Amino acid sequence: MTLVVESTRSGKKASGPIPGGSRGSAAVADHADTSIIQTESPGLGYLNPRLVEKLRGQLRAQTAECVMETFGISVRTWMKMRDGMPVRRSVAERLLQRVGMDL
């Protein structure tokens, strides 16, 4: 699988395979300035695991009500992000805007 990494600070795109399996989470550690890692499907992306850890710290409980109150997303979407699965890119972008993280 080939993934495209989009840099959030420079706006430049670098393409190429990301090692570490289909989720690509092992390679994300090298891209500290990357918020969303895009998949081959333009509408899907992975949230950077470092960002997920920061978000996890803001969450007082992993219940449907708490996730919705805190982030404005469903608990199912949160579990996908937490587990390193792709989610709709638009949902990931809105989440980052809500919590005040730059894209």
VMD Tcl script that draws the C-alpha trace (Angstrom):
set ca {
  {0.00 0.00 0.00}
  {1.30 3.44 -0.84}
  {0.40 6.34 1.42}
  {0.79 10.04 0.87}
  {2.00 12.14 3.78}
  {0.82 15.70 3.87}
  {2.87 18.15 5.87}
  {0.77 20.57 7.86}
  {3.32 23.34 8.24}
  {4.95 23.65 4.86}
  {1.93 22.65 2.80}
  {4.14 20.45 0.61}
  {3.24 16.87 -0.14}
  {5.73 14.05 -0.05}
  {4.66 10.78 -1.54}
  {5.98 7.31 -1.18}
  {5.43 4.18 0.81}
  {5.42 4.48 4.56}
  {7.01 1.49 6.28}
  {5.29 -0.14 9.20}
  {2.41 -2.03 7.65}
  {-0.94 -0.90 6.39}
  {-1.52 1.55 9.22}
  {1.83 3.28 8.82}
  {1.93 4.30 12.47}
  {5.60 3.35 12.91}
  {6.69 5.86 10.30}
  {4.51 8.65 11.66}
  {6.90 9.21 14.56}
  {9.36 10.60 12.01}
  {6.79 13.19 10.89}
  {6.16 15.27 13.99}
  {4.64 18.10 11.91}
  {2.08 15.85 10.22}
  {-1.47 15.91 11.61}
  {-3.28 13.69 9.14}
  {-1.72 10.93 7.08}
  {-3.66 10.48 3.86}
  {-4.38 7.05 2.40}
  {-4.70 6.11 -1.26}
  {-8.36 6.95 -0.92}
  {-8.53 10.77 -0.98}
  {-11.42 10.90 1.49}
  {-9.71 8.87 4.22}
  {-6.82 9.54 6.53}
  {-5.10 8.44 9.72}
  {-4.63 10.78 12.64}
  {-1.03 11.05 13.81}
  {-0.59 8.74 16.84}
  {1.15 11.54 18.76}
  {-1.93 13.70 18.33}
  {-4.19 10.86 19.38}
  {-2.19 10.57 22.60}
  {-2.58 14.31 23.24}
  {-6.30 14.04 22.61}
  {-6.56 11.00 24.88}
  {-5.22 13.17 27.70}
  {-8.13 15.58 27.24}
  {-10.70 12.80 27.49}
  {-11.93 12.02 31.00}
  {-13.76 8.82 29.94}
  {-14.15 6.83 26.75}
  {-17.92 6.79 26.78}
  {-20.16 7.87 23.93}
  {-21.39 10.87 25.91}
  {-17.94 12.05 27.00}
  {-16.38 11.65 23.54}
  {-19.25 13.59 21.96}
  {-19.08 16.36 24.59}
  {-15.30 16.67 24.40}
  {-14.60 16.26 20.68}
  {-17.95 16.37 18.88}
  {-17.37 12.96 17.26}
  {-18.91 9.55 17.81}
  {-17.29 7.03 20.10}
  {-16.95 4.72 17.07}
  {-14.90 7.35 15.23}
  {-12.80 7.91 18.36}
  {-12.11 4.16 18.64}
  {-11.02 4.06 15.00}
  {-8.62 6.96 15.55}
  {-7.34 5.47 18.79}
  {-6.74 2.10 17.10}
  {-4.90 3.64 14.14}
  {-7.65 2.99 11.60}
  {-8.53 5.45 8.83}
  {-11.45 7.82 9.25}
  {-13.04 10.34 6.93}
  {-10.55 13.13 6.38}
  {-13.23 15.78 6.83}
  {-14.05 14.40 10.30}
  {-10.37 14.42 11.30}
  {-9.98 18.01 10.07}
  {-13.07 19.19 11.97}
  {-11.87 17.46 15.12}
  {-8.49 19.19 14.95}
  {-10.20 22.55 14.40}
  {-12.48 21.98 17.40}
  {-9.62 21.21 19.74}
  {-7.55 24.11 18.41}
  {-4.77 22.18 16.71}
  {-3.35 23.62 13.51}
  {-3.81 21.64 10.34}
}
mol new
graphics top color blue
foreach p $ca { graphics top sphere $p radius 0.5 }
foreach p [lrange $ca 0 end-1] q [lrange $ca 1 end] { graphics top cylinder $p $q radius 0.2 }
display resetview
